[in-house]
Amino acid sequence: MQRKAVSLISGGLDSMLATRVVMDQGIHVEGINFFTGFCVEGHTHAIRKQDQNKQKRNNALWVAEQLGIKLHIIDIVEDYKDIVINPKHGYGQNLNPCLDCKVFMVSRAKQWMEENGFDFIITGEVVGQRPMSQRRATMPIVSKNSGADDRLVRPLCAHNLPETLPEREGWLKREALYGFSGRSRKPQIALAEKMGLDDFAQPAGGCCFLTDASYSRKLSDLWENRGEKTYELDDIMLLKVGRHIRPRPWFKLIIGREEGENNFLNGYRKQFPHLFATSHTGPLALVDGELRDDEDRRLAAAITARFGHGKKADSVDVTLENTDGTGMQLKVAPISEENLPREWYV
């Protein structure tokens, strides 16, 4: 009877190697990738014109193709919210709930494993590689709290951990697994070369926007000014692009920095009031919040004008359009750099 394993495929080198190590022992492996909305790869590279030469591939799909396995992509955006908003084990350096995230994903993989008649789970974890979720003290927490217990196999660092069920039952040979540890990538790169794998992604902890300080700051600002810790998919997508400037607690401007971002923000014109200059070439600015009075409207217009080709003009014509199709024309002097405090930038 051929045993079957489901592998958590992030798209990075570690999950690729871990999967290949198990496949080489004759195990049938299929991959699983969870979509949270916070993934870095492809999104900003596809949006921004200046990044047009960077790879836009989905690395998880690409890894599955290189390995010749089936990949199941599962949308967990809604279910994942509680992990981001109320992490039982807290956040890392930024708003990354890495330990709760790993427990959640392994538990969902276990559910998938049982529903589809698979035998065990594979991850690319390495002891000591991540300060929060991949420590010797936290790895047993993932196994236990996810319910996977000894059906969770970490092929790259198995020699540093207790034997798992697949090893005891003889489905896997322990001597064909590895004992990697620490943050160095050299052992993985050497193994990749040995396996003939010469093209791979190296996210190095940056595969999730929640590990990014700038992004986390924007998300914290969103929660603080909405008065509650919640978000929708559009919120987390918009936090990835543009300048975010909050001149007043009750509104923020999201201003495109180049053509690609303007095109992306243009898709939200029916959801947000927005401003754009008509007398000069310039960016589109979405208004997240409310412009309460004429002073707010003129300030928002002056900031919008500041980032267009009319920033040195005496005045710029700016159009404000509301979501109901109404709007107005404003003639404003672009705000000066001195009058645009650094603290307004989120």
C-alpha positions in Angstrom: 0.0 0.0 0.0 1.5 3.3 -1.1 1.3 5.9 1.7 0.2 9.4 0.9 1.3 12.7 2.4 0.1 16.3 2.1 2.8 18.9 2.0 2.4 22.6 3.0 3.8 24.4 0.0 4.8 28.0 0.7 6.7 28.4 -2.5 10.1 28.7 -0.8 13.1 26.4 -1.0 12.4 24.7 2.3 9.0 23.3 1.5 10.3 22.3 -1.9 13.1 20.3 -0.5 11.0 18.7 2.3 8.5 17.5 -0.3 11.2 16.2 -2.6 12.9 14.3 0.3 9.7 12.5 1.1 8.8 11.8 -2.6 12.2 10.2 -3.0 11.1 7.6 -0.5 8.3 6.5 -2.7 5.5 8.4 -0.9 2.7 9.9 -3.0 2.7 13.7 -2.2 0.2 16.4 -3.0 0.6 20.0 -2.0 -1.6 22.4 -0.2 -1.3 26.2 -0.2 -3.4 28.5 1.9 -4.4 31.9 0.6 -4.7 34.5 3.4 -4.5 37.7 1.3 -1.2 38.7 3.0 1.1 37.0 0.6 3.8 39.2 -0.9 4.8 37.4 -4.1 3.3 38.6 -7.3 1.0 41.2 -6.0 3.1 44.4 -5.9 5.3 43.1 -8.7 2.2 42.8 -10.9 0.8 46.2 -9.9 3.8 48.4 -10.1 5.2 49.3 -13.5 8.7 49.8 -12.1 8.6 46.1 -11.0 7.6 44.8 -14.4 10.8 42.9 -14.9 10.5 41.1 -11.6 9.1 37.6 -11.5 5.3 37.5 -11.2 4.9 33.8 -10.9 2.9 32.2 -8.1 5.8 30.4 -6.4 3.7 27.7 -4.8 2.3 26.7 -8.2 5.7 26.9 -9.7 7.2 24.6 -7.0 4.4 22.1 -7.6 5.0 22.1 -11.3 8.8 21.5 -10.8 8.1 18.6 -8.5 5.3 17.2 -10.7 2.7 17.1 -7.9 -0.9 18.3 -7.6 -1.4 21.6 -5.7 -4.6 22.5 -3.8 -5.0 26.2 -3.2 -7.5 26.9 -0.4 -8.9 30.4 0.4 -8.8 30.9 4.2 -9.2 34.7 4.1 -12.3 34.8 6.4 -11.2 32.0 8.8 -7.7 33.5 9.1 -9.0 36.8 10.5 -9.2 35.6 14.0 -5.6 34.5 13.8 -4.5 38.0 12.8 -6.8 39.9 15.2 -6.6 37.7 18.3 -3.4 35.6 18.2 -3.3 33.4 21.3 0.5 33.4 21.3 0.9 37.0 20.4 2.7 38.8 17.6 6.3 38.6 16.4 8.4 41.7 15.8 5.6 43.2 13.7 1.9 42.1 13.3 3.0 38.5 12.4 1.1 35.9 14.4 3.6 33.2 13.2 3.0 30.5 15.9 -0.8 30.8 15.7 -0.5 30.8 11.9 1.5 27.6 11.8 -0.8 25.9 14.2 -3.8 27.0 12.2 -2.4 25.9 8.8 -1.3 22.5 10.1 -4.7 21.9 11.7 -6.4 22.7 8.4 -3.9 20.4 6.6 -4.8 17.7 9.1 -8.5 18.2 8.3 -7.8 18.0 4.6 -5.6 14.9 5.2 -8.4 13.1 7.0 -11.1 14.1 4.4 -9.0 12.9 1.5 -7.5 9.6 2.9 -3.9 10.8 3.3 -1.6 9.5 6.0 0.6 12.3 7.2 1.7 16.0 6.8 4.9 17.5 5.7 6.3 21.0 6.4 9.6 22.6 5.5 10.3 23.8 9.0 13.9 23.9 10.4 14.7 24.1 14.1 16.0 27.5 14.9 15.3 29.1 11.6 12.4 31.4 12.7 12.5 33.2 16.1 8.8 32.6 16.9 7.4 29.5 15.2 10.5 27.4 14.5 12.2 27.1 17.9 12.8 23.8 19.6 10.3 24.9 22.4 7.5 25.9 20.0 7.7 23.0 17.5 5.9 20.6 19.9 3.2 23.3 20.4 2.5 23.2 16.7 2.2 19.4 16.6 0.0 19.2 19.7 -2.3 22.2 19.3 -2.9 21.5 15.6 -4.0 17.9 16.4 -1.5 16.5 14.0 0.7 15.1 16.8 3.2 12.6 15.4 1.7 12.6 11.9 3.5 15.9 11.3 6.9 15.3 9.7 9.6 17.9 9.3 12.0 16.1 6.9 14.7 18.8 6.9 15.3 18.7 10.7 13.8 15.3 11.7 17.1 14.2 13.3 16.7 16.9 15.9 13.2 15.9 16.8 11.5 12.7 18.2 10.5 10.0 15.8 7.2 10.4 14.1 4.6 7.8 13.3 5.6 7.5 9.6 9.2 6.7 10.8 8.1 4.2 13.4 5.8 2.4 10.9 8.6 2.2 8.3 6.8 4.5 5.8 9.9 6.7 6.0 13.5 5.8 6.6 14.8 8.1 9.3 18.4 7.9 7.9 17.1 9.5 4.6 15.9 12.5 6.5 18.0 15.4 7.7 19.2 17.3 10.8 19.4 20.9 9.7 19.2 23.6 12.3 19.7 27.4 12.6 19.3 30.3 10.3 22.0 29.5 7.7 20.6 28.6 4.3 23.8 26.9 3.2 22.7 23.3 4.0 19.5 23.8 2.0 21.3 25.3 -0.9 23.8 22.4 -1.0 20.9 19.9 -0.9 19.2 21.7 -3.7 22.3 21.5 -5.8 22.6 17.8 -5.0 19.0 17.3 -6.2 19.6 19.3 -9.3 17.3 22.2 -8.2 18.9 25.4 -9.4 15.9 27.8 -9.6 14.0 28.5 -6.4 12.5 31.4 -4.4 14.1 32.5 -1.2 11.4 34.4 0.8 13.7 34.4 4.0 10.7 35.3 6.2 9.4 37.9 3.9 6.7 35.9 2.2 4.0 37.5 4.3 3.3 41.2 4.5 2.6 40.9 8.3 6.3 40.5 8.8 6.9 43.9 7.2 7.3 46.8 9.5 5.8 49.4 7.1 2.8 47.2 6.3 2.2 46.4 9.9 2.2 50.1 10.7 -0.4 50.8 8.1 -2.6 48.0 9.4 -2.3 49.3 13.0 -3.3 52.7 11.8 -6.3 51.3 10.1 -7.4 49.5 13.3 -6.7 52.5 15.5 -8.7 55.0 13.4 -11.6 52.6 12.7 -11.9 51.9 16.4 -11.9 48.2 16.0 -9.6 45.4 14.9 -11.2 44.2 11.7 -10.5 44.2 8.0 -11.8 43.0 4.6 -9.8 41.6 1.7 -9.9 45.0 -0.1 -8.4 46.7 3.0 -5.4 44.4 3.1 -4.9 44.7 -0.7 -5.0 48.5 -0.6 -2.4 48.6 2.3 0.1 47.1 -0.2 0.1 50.0 -2.6 0.5 53.8 -2.7 1.4 56.5 -0.3 -0.8 56.4 2.8 -1.2 59.9 4.3 -3.5 60.7 7.3 -3.8 64.4 7.8 -6.8 64.0 10.1 -7.9 61.1 12.3 -11.2 60.8 10.3 -9.7 60.4 6.8 -6.7 59.0 5.0 -5.5 59.5 1.4 -4.1 56.6 -0.6 -2.1 58.1 -3.4 -0.7 56.3 -6.4 3.0 56.5 -6.8 3.2 55.6 -10.5 1.1 54.4 -13.4 0.7 50.8 -12.3 -0.6 51.9 -8.9 -2.9 54.5 -10.4 -4.4 51.8 -12.6 -4.9 49.5 -9.6 -6.5 52.3 -7.5 -8.7 53.2 -10.4 -10.5 49.9 -9.8 -11.8 51.3 -6.5 -13.2 54.6 -7.8 -16.8 53.3 -7.2 -16.0 52.3 -3.6 -14.2 55.4 -2.4 -14.4 59.1 -2.9 -11.4 60.1 -4.9 -9.5 63.1 -6.2 -7.4 63.8 -9.3 -5.9 66.9 -10.9 -7.3 68.0 -14.2 -5.0 70.9 -15.0 -1.8 68.9 -14.6 -0.9 65.2 -14.9 -1.0 63.6 -11.5 -2.0 60.6 -9.3 -5.3 59.3 -8.3 -6.0 59.6 -4.5 -8.6 57.5 -2.8 -10.2 59.0 0.4 -10.6 56.3 3.1 -12.9 58.0 5.7 -14.9 61.2 5.3 -14.1 64.7 4.3 -16.3 66.6 6.8 -16.1 70.1 5.5 -14.6 72.4 2.9 -11.4 72.7 4.9 -10.9 68.9 4.7 -11.8 68.9 1.0 -9.3 71.6 0.2 -6.6 70.0 2.3 -7.1 66.6 0.5 -7.0 68.4 -2.9 -3.8 70.3 -2.0 -2.1 67.1 -0.9 -3.2 65.3 -4.1 -1.8 68.3 -6.2 1.5 68.1 -4.3 2.3 64.7 -5.9 1.5 65.7 -9.5 3.3 67.6 -12.1 1.7 70.8 -10.8 3.4 70.6 -7.4 5.3 73.9 -8.2 2.4 75.7 -9.8 0.6 78.5 -8.2 -2.7 76.6 -8.4 -4.0 73.3 -9.6 -7.5 72.3 -10.6 -8.5 69.2 -8.7 -11.7 67.2 -9.2 -13.4 65.5 -6.2 -15.8 62.7 -7.1 -18.0 60.9 -4.6 -19.2 57.3 -4.8 -22.7 58.4 -5.8 -21.4 60.3 -8.9 -21.6 63.8 -7.4 -18.6 65.9 -7.0 -17.0 69.3 -7.3 -14.1 71.2 -8.8 -11.5 72.7 -6.5 -8.7 75.2 -7.4 -5.9 74.9 -4.8 -2.3 75.7 -4.2 -0.3 72.5 -3.8 0.7 71.9 -0.2 4.4 72.7 0.4 6.8 70.0 1.6 7.2 72.0 4.9 3.5 71.9 5.5 3.2 68.2 4.9 4.5 66.8 8.2 6.3 63.5 8.2 4.0 62.2 10.9 1.1 62.4 8.4 2.7 59.6 6.5 1.4 56.3 7.8 
